[in-house]
Amino acid sequence: MKHGTTKFSFQQVDVFSSRALLGNPLAVVIGADTLTASEMAAFASWTNLSETTFLLQPKSADADYRVRIFTPVSELPFAGHPTLGSCHVWLSSGGRPKSGDIIQECNAGLIRIRRDNERLSFEAPELRRSGPVELDTLTRAIEGLRLTSDVIVDANWASLMAARCFGPEPCCSWTNSNPSRRQTSAVRSMSRAKNDAKHG
């Protein structure tokens, strides 16, 4: 990636797979401290991947590095595969943790990442929203997925993020007014679990 006369190292990595082209792709820009949020958003839109991250110097004295996470249309405070992929790139680019665990700073706070040989795992941040899903929201999710209410075992909020949009379109799938992709996935999973239990 080139910015004026400054060049930035950029890697595209597979996350959640030990085999190339089978994981979740992630674009990672290294040493992106001089880029503005608008420039980061434009680059993330250009990569057109589900997420693009930017490695930065930490602001917190407790952190080893800082990351900003962008989708093609919004910035996220936290996301799972960008956390792991960004940490992998940081380590492979010479990053060394201050102590045993790696501490990543992001807009959701400090995320503790554990390294066990080649495997990375993280401690998720506190939920931004939890508890039962309101009936009208659940009804819209069921209708949107073309399900019937009898296949729903349970429905609870498990929201880790609220996105900040940059484009002209509203990111309604990530707002509290509509069921999010995460909630939709949870409804699908619950539906499959109940069907598996019926047929198992």
Sequence and secondary structure as in RCSB ss.txt:
>XXXX:A:sequence
MKHGTTKFSFQQVDVFSSRALLGNPLAVVIGADTLTASEMAAFASWTNLSETTFLLQPKSADADYRVRIFTPVSE
LPFAGHPTLGSCHVWLSSGGRPKSGDIIQECNAGLIRIRRDNERLSFEAPELRRSGPVELDTLTRAIEGLRLTSD
VIVDANWASLMAARCFGPEPCCSWTNSNPSRRQTSAVRSMSRAKNDAKHG
>XXXX:A:secstr
 EETTEE EEEEEEES SSTTSSEEEEEEES TT  HHHHHHHHHHHTSS EEEEE  SSTT SEEEEEE SSEE
ES  HHHHHHHHHHHHHTT   SSSSEEEEETTEEEEEEEETTEEEE     SEEEE  HHHHHHHHHHTT  GG
G    EEEE    EE SSS  GGGSTTS  HHHHHHHHHHHHHHHHHHH 
